[in-house]
Amino acid sequence: MAAPVMAVIDGSPAAPAVADWAAAEAGRRGVPLCLVHPLPRPMGAAPGLPGAGEVRGRALGLLAETAARLRLDHRGLDVRTAVVDGPAPRGLLAAARGVGLVVLGTRGPRHLSPRFLDAVGPAVAGRADCPTVLLHDGAPATPTRRVVVGVDPDHPAPQVLDFAREGAESRGAGLRIVAVEREATEHTRRVLQRLTESLAERGLVPPRAVAEIRLGAPAEELVRTGEDCDLLVVGRSGHGLGPVARAVAGRIRVPVAVVPYG
């Protein structure tokens, strides 16, 4: 069976959008959807704070409610649920082993340790073995049928380009390949030409696939190019988000996919 899509449902404002986006993606891939809820550390017995049993009960209730809605909205979709014990993001990374994609919001619930939870999204995206999609709060925008991928001309990772290509093809969208430099070079032109030729061999030809060099700061140009796309794809080498991926994910309002390579 193909690897499932995992969506983090944590009660944050972004959780409904995360669930809907992940369900649509699981449907396009023809794979199961697993909804997971990370449990916070025990709250203790301080007055006014919920106990561990109450926290788990709320999590199970939210998962059941979300799963029921998605089964109605996406007929035939295999929806599973699970609570994740253990400190985040470690527990989420353990739960993500063997999945094909993780989808989660960039911010956690406002009532639980905001600074700690806001770091979970980037931490998971920076260490997961599979691609991760980060969503901001709010409902998804109207589809524009555009997917944008940022490439490093010195390290044009095939995993990043393949993820972007598959995302464009599954949506019937065009693909824009963007390399950002301080000044255009012949090396970058040759790299982009090879990338577009490889896409053409797979049937993705202009105007469905185009490549361009943009001049300026990488994060700013990627945000500007991808501000109205359906999905912005960036790569990640090693552990931890690089400065460009972190800046893009923190500023742009469209879904951002972080794809590990190397």
FENPERA-V731063 format. One record per helix or strand of 3 or more residues. SS is the DSSP state (H for helix, E for strand). FROM is the first residue (numbers start at 1). LEN is the number of residues. If there is no record, write none. Layout:
[[SS,FROM,LEN] [SS,FROM,LEN]]
This chain:
[[E,5,4] [H,15,15] [E,33,6] [H,52,22] [E,79,6] [H,90,6] [E,101,5] [H,114,14] [E,131,5] [E,146,5] [H,158,14] [E,174,8] [H,186,16] [E,209,7] [H,218,9] [E,231,7] [H,243,9] [E,256,6]]
